[in-house]
């Protein structure tokens, strides 16, 4: 290699051809272009773009405007449906004092929503305490999976309201019967999603656990739980949405204090504006519950799973 380098160093350099003398180039006369107004810039010199903001804000506004327009057209052709303006005025009066109490069955909409949330939280919490560990066991052991899969396949399609008479028969009261219906409708997504997450854990992880002779507790806490967490949170999100849907219908049937019974009571009084207000209130509360669980899922999920 040194010889090759020496030969390359000792070779005479090739003569460089002389370049012809450069010609003088006559500068072109710049044509006048029409001046345009400069786009607004920030202090650091970057242009301000409103396009992302408009794309984020404009579609929801247009969607709500379309909904109000359709509502106005339907209300104009039907004497029983109030207009958006009439409903808005009723909502202002209703939410001016949402927590009044004139008796056990005459309470503001705020108390009714809180009572429904309490029932949902109780039934949902009990379903999580039972469903998530059960999903881990079903996904972990094939024997348990074969034993419980037929039962889950039979009971999961049953409407939660079909379980309500069983709850009334067993508990002899409306409140625990409603919680029972929430429990039943919430437990299936948690069991199924958790079990599927456990079954999809890479086999290499389990082989390493066997080589290291890890205990079952170490396998669950160090290997299974971090891998199953995205699936488990998906089941939780599905359960809370189903629970909030079911509680409205359950309270209509069982009575008492709750947003479902409040809607039914307003129907008996032919107070249609309050029914429409309750529909929007139920939707907003459901949206807030969904967004809260999405935020929790993002906080406890790996970056690659978020995307």
Rosetta silent file (secondary structure, phi, psi, omega in degrees, C-alpha in Angstrom):
SEQUENCE: XXXXXXXXXXXXXXXXXXXXXXXXXXXXXXXXXXXXXXXXXXXXXXXXXXXXXXXXXXXXXXXXXXXXXXXXXXXXXXXXXXXXXXXXXXXXXXXXXXXXXXXXXXXXXXXXXXXXXXXXXXXXXXXXXXXXXXXXXXXXXXXXXXXXXXXXXXXXXXXXXXXXXXXXXXXXXXXXXXXXXXXXXXXXXXXXXXXXXXXXXXXXXXXXXXXXXXXXXXXXXXXXXXXXXXXXXXXXXXXXXXXXXXXXXXXXXXXXXXXXXXXXXXXXXXXXXXXXXXXXXXXXXXXXXXXXXXXXXXXXXXXXXXX
SCORE:     score description
SCORE:     0.000 S_00000001
   1 L     0.000  -38.689  179.249    0.000    0.000    0.000 S_00000001
   2 H   -67.594  -33.523  177.981    2.891    2.355    0.799 S_00000001
   3 H   -65.696  -41.687  178.717    4.451    1.588   -2.565 S_00000001
   4 H   -62.687  -39.972  179.532    1.237    2.474   -4.349 S_00000001
   5 H   -66.936  -37.793  178.837    1.042    5.687   -2.394 S_00000001
   6 H   -66.173  -40.354  178.116    4.667    6.509   -3.216 S_00000001
   7 H   -62.356  -41.180  179.336    4.051    5.916   -6.913 S_00000001
   8 H   -66.267  -33.335 -179.803    1.044    8.167   -6.805 S_00000001
   9 H   -73.590  -32.800 -176.081    3.074   10.821   -4.994 S_00000001
  10 H   -85.037  -13.446  179.992    5.999   10.605   -7.446 S_00000001
  11 L   -66.928  138.329  177.873    3.892   10.815  -10.615 S_00000001
  12 L   -68.869  141.284  179.644    4.174   14.236  -12.334 S_00000001
  13 L   -70.624  139.574  179.176    1.044   16.264  -12.180 S_00000001
  14 L   -69.584  138.599  179.768   -0.805   16.671  -15.470 S_00000001
  15 L   -64.018  138.511  179.757   -0.643   20.164  -16.908 S_00000001
  16 L   -88.533  126.836 -179.333   -3.775   22.127  -16.353 S_00000001
  17 L   -68.213  136.394  179.143   -5.269   23.581  -19.495 S_00000001
  18 L   -72.509  135.839  179.872   -5.487   27.322  -19.461 S_00000001
  19 L   -84.072  145.205  179.274   -8.994   28.604  -19.492 S_00000001
  20 L   -65.241  151.374 -179.737   -9.971   31.178  -22.079 S_00000001
  21 L   -60.679  137.261 -178.785  -10.305   34.720  -20.826 S_00000001
  22 L   -70.746  139.694  178.037  -13.720   35.427  -19.439 S_00000001
  23 L   -85.809  147.743  176.578  -15.936   37.686  -21.435 S_00000001
  24 L   -74.357  127.380 -178.461  -17.562   40.628  -19.858 S_00000001
  25 L  -101.102  128.772  179.965  -21.246   39.980  -19.426 S_00000001
  26 L   -77.666  121.857 -178.581  -23.570   42.891  -19.749 S_00000001
  27 L   -61.374  136.524  179.569  -25.884   42.980  -16.762 S_00000001
  28 L   -74.968  147.758  179.598  -29.507   42.425  -17.663 S_00000001
  29 L   -81.996  121.220 -178.968  -31.924   45.156  -16.909 S_00000001
  30 L   -69.904  127.861  177.692  -34.280   44.032  -14.169 S_00000001
  31 L   -79.726  146.170  179.143  -37.886   44.296  -15.179 S_00000001
  32 L   -76.206  125.786  178.482  -40.226   45.904  -12.779 S_00000001
  33 L  -104.634  148.158  178.563  -42.570   43.352  -11.181 S_00000001
  34 L   -64.135  135.236 -178.487  -45.825   44.230   -9.536 S_00000001
  35 L   -81.186  138.899  178.875  -45.389   44.562   -5.804 S_00000001
  36 L  -113.198  151.675  179.080  -47.453   42.314   -3.542 S_00000001
  37 L   -70.048  131.994 -177.841  -48.472   42.936    0.020 S_00000001
  38 L   -70.048  140.257  178.216  -46.178   41.108    2.400 S_00000001
  39 L   -70.686  147.980  179.740  -47.703   38.332    4.486 S_00000001
  40 L   -63.032  137.493 -178.881  -47.817   39.003    8.203 S_00000001
  41 E  -122.942  156.844  175.749  -44.768   37.685    9.973 S_00000001
  42 L   -83.124 -179.756 -177.609  -43.932   37.040   13.545 S_00000001
  43 L   -65.232  -28.622  179.916  -41.132   38.717   15.420 S_00000001
  44 L   -88.474    7.108  175.080  -38.638   35.970   14.478 S_00000001
  45 L    94.802   -4.148  179.975  -39.369   36.397   10.767 S_00000001
  46 L   -84.669  145.058 -179.975  -41.633   33.364   10.239 S_00000001
  47 E   -74.761  143.519  177.737  -44.925   33.749    8.425 S_00000001
  48 L   -87.539  123.120 -179.905  -48.134   33.310   10.400 S_00000001
  49 L  -111.749  122.918  178.651  -50.323   30.562    8.931 S_00000001
  50 L   -94.725   -0.981 -175.605  -53.983   30.428    9.888 S_00000001
  51 H   -64.080  -47.434  178.102  -54.700   27.316    7.802 S_00000001
  52 H   -59.982  -38.259  179.487  -54.155   24.712   10.569 S_00000001
  53 H   -64.661  -43.408  179.972  -56.323   26.731   12.934 S_00000001
  54 H   -66.315  -39.542  179.564  -59.118   27.019   10.371 S_00000001
  55 H   -66.967  -26.440  179.344  -58.936   23.307    9.509 S_00000001
  56 H   -84.601  -32.267 -172.662  -59.257   22.453   13.205 S_00000001
  57 H   -99.459  -37.892 -172.249  -62.043   24.891   14.099 S_00000001
  58 H   -64.988  -45.611 -179.107  -64.086   25.383   10.947 S_00000001
  59 H   -58.953  -44.997  177.000  -65.385   21.798   10.373 S_00000001
  60 H   -62.104  -37.474  179.282  -66.923   21.433   13.879 S_00000001
  61 H   -64.626  -42.857  178.780  -68.534   24.864   13.587 S_00000001
  62 H   -65.206  -38.154  178.032  -69.995   23.983   10.198 S_00000001
  63 H   -63.451  -43.486  177.680  -71.241   20.650   11.562 S_00000001
  64 H   -65.914  -38.780  178.248  -73.002   22.329   14.485 S_00000001
  65 H   -63.973  -39.275  177.157  -74.456   24.959   12.173 S_00000001
  66 H   -64.588  -40.006  177.850  -75.806   22.208    9.905 S_00000001
  67 H   -62.577  -44.431  178.942  -77.347   20.458   12.914 S_00000001
  68 H   -64.054  -38.844  179.490  -79.044   23.666   14.070 S_00000001
  69 H   -64.016  -46.159  178.383  -80.316   24.316   10.531 S_00000001
  70 H   -62.707  -40.889  177.897  -81.836   20.832   10.237 S_00000001
  71 H   -60.561  -43.315  179.868  -83.306   21.214   13.708 S_00000001
  72 H   -64.291  -40.218  179.919  -84.870   24.547   12.755 S_00000001
  73 H   -66.034  -44.639  179.786  -86.385   23.080    9.581 S_00000001
  74 H   -64.650  -40.693  179.591  -87.847   20.082   11.435 S_00000001
  75 H   -65.815  -33.298  179.410  -89.211   22.327   14.199 S_00000001
  76 H   -69.457  -29.016 -178.661  -90.853   24.597   11.623 S_00000001
  77 H   -94.229   -9.567 -179.472  -92.683   21.643   10.071 S_00000001
  78 L  -127.274  126.685 -177.032  -93.616   19.963   13.367 S_00000001
  79 L   -75.987  -18.491 -176.399  -95.557   21.720   16.085 S_00000001
  80 L   -85.065  -18.572 -176.523  -94.369   19.367   18.834 S_00000001
  81 L   -97.739  126.330 -179.830  -90.626   19.999   18.506 S_00000001
  82 L   -74.530  155.445  178.363  -89.310   23.274   19.968 S_00000001
  83 L   -75.631  163.477  176.666  -86.986   25.506   17.985 S_00000001
  84 H   -57.808  -36.617 -179.594  -83.315   25.890   18.947 S_00000001
  85 H   -66.604  -43.132  178.028  -84.017   29.365   20.345 S_00000001
  86 H   -62.710  -41.632  178.962  -86.829   28.117   22.584 S_00000001
  87 H   -65.818  -38.361  178.571  -84.621   25.254   23.798 S_00000001
  88 H   -63.512  -42.844  178.036  -81.747   27.641   24.481 S_00000001
  89 H   -63.156  -40.289  177.959  -83.963   29.880   26.611 S_00000001
  90 H   -66.206  -35.483  178.860  -85.201   26.842   28.552 S_00000001
  91 H   -67.266  -38.252  178.128  -81.607   25.686   29.072 S_00000001
  92 H   -61.671  -43.257  178.538  -80.606   29.074   30.493 S_00000001
  93 H   -67.441  -41.104 -175.975  -83.428   28.867   33.017 S_00000001
  94 H   -66.396  -44.241 -176.788  -82.731   25.200   33.799 S_00000001
  95 H   -86.470   -0.256  173.288  -79.000   25.592   34.386 S_00000001
  96 L   -68.650  -26.338  176.720  -79.401   28.797   36.376 S_00000001
  97 L  -146.231   74.868 -174.646  -80.146   26.547   39.382 S_00000001
  98 L   -78.420   -8.880 -174.941  -79.206   22.935   38.496 S_00000001
  99 L  -119.067   36.005  176.896  -78.880   21.760   42.112 S_00000001
 100 L   -79.415  158.902  177.416  -82.207   22.736   43.642 S_00000001
 101 E  -139.686  116.074  176.013  -84.124   20.322   45.858 S_00000001
 102 L  -114.723   14.406 -177.935  -87.870   20.491   46.394 S_00000001
 103 L   149.629  173.752 -177.767  -88.283   16.926   47.576 S_00000001
 104 L   -65.255  -29.051 -179.058  -86.928   13.423   47.002 S_00000001
 105 L  -110.973   10.848  178.950  -88.365   13.204   43.477 S_00000001
 106 L  -131.307   85.664 -178.390  -88.066   16.881   42.512 S_00000001
 107 E  -130.485  158.918 -177.599  -84.394   17.754   42.142 S_00000001
 108 L   -67.255  165.955 -177.476  -82.357   19.739   39.642 S_00000001
 109 H   -64.687  -28.601  178.583  -80.708   18.227   36.608 S_00000001
 110 H   -62.669  -45.264  177.782  -77.307   18.518   38.269 S_00000001
 111 H   -63.218  -37.744 -179.725  -78.274   16.153   41.102 S_00000001
 112 H   -66.239  -40.813  177.522  -79.741   13.691   38.600 S_00000001
 113 H   -65.181  -42.918  179.804  -76.545   13.633   36.526 S_00000001
 114 H   -63.530  -38.597  178.208  -74.407   13.153   39.641 S_00000001
 115 H   -65.685  -39.994  177.065  -76.590   10.280   40.823 S_00000001
 116 H   -64.976  -40.740  177.564  -76.281    8.577   37.436 S_00000001
 117 H   -63.693  -35.842  177.561  -72.501    9.066   37.506 S_00000001
 118 H   -63.715  -43.519  178.696  -72.391    7.523   40.970 S_00000001
 119 H   -65.211  -43.206  179.039  -74.208    4.415   39.749 S_00000001
 120 H   -62.427  -44.033 -179.846  -71.986    4.195   36.673 S_00000001
 121 H   -62.680  -39.552  179.863  -68.842    4.605   38.769 S_00000001
 122 H   -67.477  -51.169  179.705  -69.888    1.888   41.207 S_00000001
 123 H   -64.427  -39.555  179.277  -70.880   -0.659   38.567 S_00000001
 124 H   -66.434  -42.501  179.274  -67.903    0.198   36.373 S_00000001
 125 H   -63.795  -42.563  177.059  -65.458   -0.061   39.275 S_00000001
 126 H   -63.349  -38.852  178.199  -66.787   -3.459   40.330 S_00000001
 127 H   -64.483  -37.795  178.167  -66.552   -4.660   36.717 S_00000001
 128 H   -67.130  -40.945 -179.854  -62.912   -3.526   36.546 S_00000001
 129 H   -63.731  -32.015 -179.038  -62.045   -5.292   39.816 S_00000001
 130 H   -93.853  -43.743 -170.165  -63.501   -8.555   38.492 S_00000001
 131 H   -72.547  -41.493 -176.767  -63.023   -8.313   34.729 S_00000001
 132 H   -67.227  -50.105  175.384  -59.373   -7.277   34.419 S_00000001
 133 H   -60.735  -36.627  178.657  -57.906  -10.026   36.666 S_00000001
 134 H   -65.031  -39.008  176.404  -60.248  -12.535   35.038 S_00000001
 135 H   -63.609  -38.696  176.079  -59.029  -11.452   31.602 S_00000001
 136 H   -60.863  -45.135 -177.937  -55.416  -11.960   32.703 S_00000001
 137 H   -68.059  -40.942  179.723  -56.160  -15.503   33.882 S_00000001
 138 H   -65.196  -40.886  178.684  -58.147  -16.427   30.753 S_00000001
 139 H   -72.798  -25.865 -175.472  -55.400  -15.123   28.495 S_00000001
 140 H   -83.324  -37.782 -173.309  -52.628  -16.711   30.542 S_00000001
 141 L  -118.089  123.481 -177.595  -53.958  -20.250   30.926 S_00000001
 142 H   -64.468  -33.643  179.766  -55.415  -22.212   28.010 S_00000001
 143 H   -62.140  -46.150  178.431  -57.500  -24.396   30.310 S_00000001
 144 H   -66.641  -35.117  177.866  -59.334  -21.373   31.734 S_00000001
 145 H   -62.873  -44.695  178.177  -59.696  -19.925   28.232 S_00000001
 146 H   -67.514  -26.832 -178.560  -61.377  -23.095   27.003 S_00000001
 147 H   -79.818  -39.264 -173.465  -63.612  -23.192   30.074 S_00000001
 148 H   -95.457  -20.371 -177.509  -64.838  -19.571   30.030 S_00000001
 149 H   -59.071  -43.550  177.566  -64.920  -18.762   26.301 S_00000001
 150 H   -63.148  -38.017  179.419  -68.234  -20.577   25.657 S_00000001
 151 H   -64.402  -44.716  179.995  -69.851  -18.861   28.652 S_00000001
 152 H   -64.608  -40.189 -179.346  -68.669  -15.427   27.507 S_00000001
 153 H   -63.937  -30.920  179.637  -69.785  -16.104   23.933 S_00000001
 154 H   -79.972  -42.656 -172.155  -73.298  -16.939   25.153 S_00000001
 155 H   -85.982  -25.869 -175.689  -73.748  -14.130   27.696 S_00000001
 156 L   -62.686  -40.862 -178.888  -71.992  -11.254   25.932 S_00000001
 157 L   -72.337   -9.199 -177.172  -74.658  -10.672   23.210 S_00000001
 158 L   -69.995  134.674  178.276  -77.458  -10.462   25.801 S_00000001
 159 L   -61.740  137.020  178.770  -78.831   -6.941   26.232 S_00000001
 160 H   -59.546  -30.518  179.916  -77.868   -5.449   29.621 S_00000001
 161 H   -68.678  -21.222  176.541  -81.501   -4.460   30.197 S_00000001
 162 H   -69.357  -21.709  177.817  -82.446   -8.135   30.089 S_00000001
 163 H   -83.867  -11.945 -175.759  -80.415   -8.549   33.275 S_00000001
 164 H   -62.803  -43.962  176.824  -82.335   -5.774   35.039 S_00000001
 165 H   -61.227  -33.594  176.776  -85.271   -7.985   36.193 S_00000001
 166 H   -63.826  -40.781  177.650  -82.746  -10.457   37.623 S_00000001
 167 H   -64.371  -41.345  177.778  -81.202   -7.602   39.588 S_00000001
 168 H   -65.109  -36.149  179.653  -84.587   -6.473   40.871 S_00000001
 169 H   -68.778  -39.336 -175.705  -85.408  -10.044   41.870 S_00000001
 170 H   -80.578  -46.473 -171.630  -82.136  -10.576   43.726 S_00000001
 171 H   -92.768  -15.028  176.597  -81.538   -7.156   45.311 S_00000001
 172 L    61.153   20.290 -179.577  -85.185   -6.131   45.878 S_00000001
 173 L  -152.237  154.045 -174.938  -84.315   -2.452   45.166 S_00000001
 174 H   -73.712  -41.357 -174.341  -83.933   -0.216   42.115 S_00000001
 175 H   -63.810  -52.365  177.108  -80.520    1.297   42.888 S_00000001
 176 H   -65.687  -27.877  176.988  -78.518   -1.952   43.232 S_00000001
 177 H   -66.140  -39.664  176.757  -80.411   -3.405   40.271 S_00000001
 178 H   -65.783  -41.240  177.344  -79.215   -0.509   38.087 S_00000001
 179 H   -63.234  -37.124  176.983  -75.651   -0.978   39.350 S_00000001
 180 H   -61.962  -42.651  178.081  -75.962   -4.674   38.521 S_00000001
 181 H   -63.686  -39.052  177.236  -76.951   -3.843   34.932 S_00000001
 182 H   -65.097  -41.764  178.869  -73.934   -1.515   34.645 S_00000001
 183 H   -58.831  -46.625 -176.890  -71.668   -4.230   36.030 S_00000001
 184 H   -64.898  -43.082 -176.451  -72.892   -6.789   33.500 S_00000001
 185 H   -74.982  -21.563 -176.909  -72.545   -4.504   30.472 S_00000001
 186 H   -90.003  -22.945 -169.942  -69.083   -3.249   31.538 S_00000001
 187 H   -76.559  -31.402 -173.878  -67.366   -6.508   32.378 S_00000001
 188 H   -66.419  -48.233  178.215  -67.321   -8.156   28.931 S_00000001
 189 H   -59.861  -34.625  179.674  -65.113   -5.629   27.059 S_00000001
 190 H   -67.700  -44.661  179.509  -62.620   -5.652   29.938 S_00000001
 191 H   -62.359  -49.765 -173.080  -62.380   -9.455   30.028 S_00000001
 192 H   -66.650  -48.426 -177.702  -62.110   -9.880   26.259 S_00000001
 193 H   -66.451  -39.040  177.929  -59.618   -7.078   25.562 S_00000001
 194 H   -65.723  -42.842  179.326  -57.388   -8.014   28.497 S_00000001
 195 H   -63.874  -41.901  178.184  -57.375  -11.692   27.491 S_00000001
 196 H   -63.605  -40.504  177.936  -56.558  -10.835   23.871 S_00000001
 197 H   -62.408  -40.600  178.463  -53.712   -8.582   25.025 S_00000001
 198 H   -65.512  -40.902 -178.539  -52.226  -11.373   27.161 S_00000001
 199 H   -69.498  -20.468 -179.831  -52.462  -13.862   24.297 S_00000001
 200 L   -96.617    8.231  173.999  -50.647  -11.447   21.960 S_00000001
 201 L   -66.004  131.548 -178.941  -47.602  -11.008   24.192 S_00000001
 202 L   -55.079  138.139 -178.192  -44.547  -12.095   22.118 S_00000001
 203 H   -65.248  -26.589  178.289  -43.498  -15.655   22.899 S_00000001
 204 H   -60.580  -37.067  178.178  -39.873  -14.548   23.161 S_00000001
 205 H   -61.781  -43.096 -178.968  -40.749  -12.615   26.305 S_00000001
 206 H   -69.309  -34.332  177.012  -42.232  -15.712   27.899 S_00000001
 207 H   -64.741  -40.817  176.897  -39.217  -17.820   26.874 S_00000001
 208 H   -63.259  -39.156  178.586  -36.892  -15.347   28.580 S_00000001
 209 H   -62.704  -38.395  178.314  -39.075  -15.509   31.690 S_00000001
 210 H   -68.654  -39.917  178.943  -38.743  -19.306   31.746 S_00000001
 211 H   -62.489  -41.349  179.538  -34.971  -19.125   31.292 S_00000001
 212 L   -79.995   -4.152  178.849  -34.694  -16.657   34.167 S_00000001
 213 L    56.657   47.799 -179.837  -37.076  -18.819   36.228 S_00000001
 214 L   -75.957  149.156  176.214  -39.292  -15.836   37.081 S_00000001
 215 L   -73.624  164.282  179.949  -42.217  -16.280   39.412 S_00000001
 216 H   -62.156  -36.246  178.057  -45.778  -15.904   38.152 S_00000001
 217 H   -64.358  -41.388  177.540  -46.072  -12.577   39.970 S_00000001
 218 H   -65.350  -38.680  179.424  -42.920  -11.277   38.239 S_00000001
 219 H   -63.315  -42.731 -178.755  -44.238  -12.441   34.866 S_00000001
 220 H   -67.597  -46.571 -173.004  -47.527  -10.613   35.388 S_00000001
 221 H   -79.970  -33.926 -174.165  -46.046   -7.366   36.731 S_00000001
 222 H   -97.798  -24.110 -175.923  -42.872   -7.109   34.630 S_00000001
 223 H  -116.493  -55.331 -173.281  -43.888   -8.685   31.307 S_00000001
 224 H   -70.483  -48.939 -173.578  -47.630   -9.075   30.901 S_00000001
 225 H   -59.583  -48.715  178.198  -48.912   -5.861   32.455 S_00000001
 226 H   -61.776  -33.538 -178.824  -46.787   -3.405   30.364 S_00000001
 227 H   -77.366  -32.434 -174.978  -47.624   -5.311   27.167 S_00000001
 228 H   -87.242  -15.695 -173.200  -51.332   -5.706   27.908 S_00000001
 229 H   -52.901  -45.626  178.411  -51.927   -2.138   29.130 S_00000001
 230 H   -60.249  -41.176  177.974  -53.005   -0.691   25.714 S_00000001
 231 H   -65.480  -41.262 -178.881  -55.526   -3.511   25.207 S_00000001
 232 H   -63.674  -42.285  179.651  -56.796   -3.166   28.765 S_00000001
 233 H   -67.779  -31.882  174.399  -57.342    0.586   28.404 S_00000001
 234 H   -63.945  -42.056  175.983  -59.232   -0.004   25.159 S_00000001
 235 H   -63.341  -37.014  177.957  -61.576   -2.330   27.022 S_00000001
 236 H   -64.519  -42.644  179.046  -62.025    0.273   29.752 S_00000001
 237 H   -63.286  -42.795  177.905  -62.977    2.924   27.186 S_00000001
 238 H   -64.196  -37.338 -177.618  -65.512    0.628   25.550 S_00000001
 239 H   -68.168  -42.321 -176.837  -66.974   -0.270   28.936 S_00000001
 240 H   -67.635  -35.723  177.041  -67.476    3.288   30.156 S_00000001
 241 H   -65.808  -43.258  178.094  -69.274    4.256   26.945 S_00000001
 242 H   -65.416  -39.408 -179.341  -71.586    1.267   27.169 S_00000001
 243 H   -63.055  -41.620 -179.549  -72.225    1.883   30.870 S_00000001
 244 H   -68.407  -30.401  175.390  -73.275    5.490   30.276 S_00000001
 245 H   -69.580  -42.577 -173.583  -75.664    4.346   27.548 S_00000001
 246 H   -71.982  -35.213 -174.188  -77.243    1.645   29.681 S_00000001
 247 H   -62.621  -33.750 -179.962  -77.763    3.720   32.830 S_00000001
 248 H   -63.616  -47.454  179.522  -80.184    6.069   31.052 S_00000001
 249 H   -68.373  -37.727 -179.576  -82.431    3.211   29.950 S_00000001
 250 H   -64.493  -40.446  179.911  -82.102    1.407   33.287 S_00000001
 251 H   -70.370  -28.907  174.521  -83.174    4.488   35.239 S_00000001
 252 H   -63.216  -33.697 -177.674  -86.174    4.952   32.978 S_00000001
 253 H   -85.584  -34.746 -174.890  -87.340    1.487   33.994 S_00000001
 254 H   -92.096  -24.206 -179.404  -86.417    1.526   37.678 S_00000001
 255 L    81.013 -168.583 -177.840  -87.283    5.150   38.550 S_00000001
 256 L    90.499 -164.721  179.873  -85.750    7.186   41.349 S_00000001
 257 L   -87.902  130.742 -179.040  -83.235   10.001   41.020 S_00000001
 258 L   163.178  158.652 -174.684  -81.122    9.901   37.855 S_00000001
 259 H   -66.837  -31.666  177.477  -80.883   11.473   34.429 S_00000001
 260 H   -66.068  -47.162  177.289  -82.800    8.591   32.834 S_00000001
 261 H   -65.740  -34.181  178.845  -85.729    8.918   35.212 S_00000001
 262 H   -62.460  -42.656  177.222  -85.549   12.726   34.843 S_00000001
 263 H   -62.418  -44.012 -179.159  -85.981   12.400   31.063 S_00000001
 264 H   -65.691  -37.540  179.009  -88.930   10.040   31.531 S_00000001
 265 H   -66.794  -39.565  177.326  -90.518   12.353   34.082 S_00000001
 266 H   -66.953  -31.854  175.739  -90.182   15.319   31.713 S_00000001
 267 H   -67.095  -40.514  176.961  -91.828   13.241   28.988 S_00000001
 268 H   -63.241  -29.259  176.281  -94.754   12.523   31.278 S_00000001
 269 L   -88.958    2.543 -178.972  -95.038   16.286   31.798 S_00000001
 270 L    56.580   37.154  178.340  -94.760   16.845   27.998 S_00000001
 271 L   -97.956   79.699 -174.485  -91.774   19.138   28.570 S_00000001
 272 H   -66.125  -39.087  177.111  -90.023   18.502   25.256 S_00000001
 273 H   -56.530  -39.372  178.505  -87.419   21.318   25.579 S_00000001
 274 H   -67.214  -32.855  177.108  -86.123   19.717   28.782 S_00000001
 275 H   -65.015  -44.434  178.610  -85.888   16.353   27.032 S_00000001
 276 H   -64.614  -39.184  177.114  -83.747   17.849   24.277 S_00000001
 277 H   -61.783  -41.981  178.701  -81.592   19.600   26.885 S_00000001
 278 H   -63.792  -36.833  177.791  -81.118   16.274   28.674 S_00000001
 279 H   -60.653  -46.277  178.498  -80.064   14.628   25.398 S_00000001
 280 H   -66.092  -38.607  179.342  -77.327   17.213   24.917 S_00000001
 281 H   -63.890  -42.173  177.711  -76.308   16.948   28.594 S_00000001
 282 H   -62.054  -42.436  178.842  -76.006   13.160   28.324 S_00000001
 283 H   -64.153  -40.976 -179.691  -73.901   13.544   25.188 S_00000001
 284 H   -66.257  -43.351  178.767  -71.573   16.117   26.775 S_00000001
 285 H   -63.476  -42.390  176.452  -71.036   13.992   29.885 S_00000001
 286 H   -61.634  -39.486  177.558  -70.311   10.941   27.731 S_00000001
 287 H   -64.092  -42.217  179.539  -67.829   12.963   25.678 S_00000001
 288 H   -64.401  -40.801  176.627  -66.052   14.169   28.822 S_00000001
 289 H   -62.541  -42.637  179.483  -65.792   10.615   30.155 S_00000001
 290 H   -63.300  -46.196 -178.923  -64.396    9.422   26.829 S_00000001
 291 H   -66.399  -34.729  177.408  -61.821   12.223   26.630 S_00000001
 292 H   -63.916  -42.078  179.043  -60.737   11.636   30.225 S_00000001
 293 H   -71.056  -32.528  174.938  -60.052    7.977   29.498 S_00000001
 294 H   -63.470  -42.306  178.291  -58.236    8.891   26.267 S_00000001
 295 H   -63.340  -41.343  177.605  -55.963   11.205   28.269 S_00000001
 296 H   -64.520  -40.905  179.352  -55.293    8.440   30.796 S_00000001
 297 H   -62.668  -41.153  178.426  -54.560    5.985   27.975 S_00000001
 298 H   -66.966  -34.080 -178.653  -52.052    8.384   26.405 S_00000001
 299 H   -71.306  -28.500 -175.128  -50.362    8.963   29.751 S_00000001
 300 L  -114.523   20.179 -178.816  -49.857    5.233   30.410 S_00000001
 301 L  -120.364  146.193  179.331  -49.212    3.976   26.868 S_00000001
 302 L   -64.603  158.296 -173.860  -45.945    3.661   25.018 S_00000001
 303 H   -63.524  -38.688 -177.752  -45.149    6.209   22.337 S_00000001
 304 H   -70.640  -25.731  178.624  -45.362    3.760   19.450 S_00000001
 305 H   -76.489  -33.027 -179.516  -48.802    2.599   20.575 S_00000001
 306 H   -60.147  -40.303 -177.270  -50.141    6.174   20.729 S_00000001
 307 L   -78.642    0.000    0.000  -49.469    6.731   17.048 S_00000001
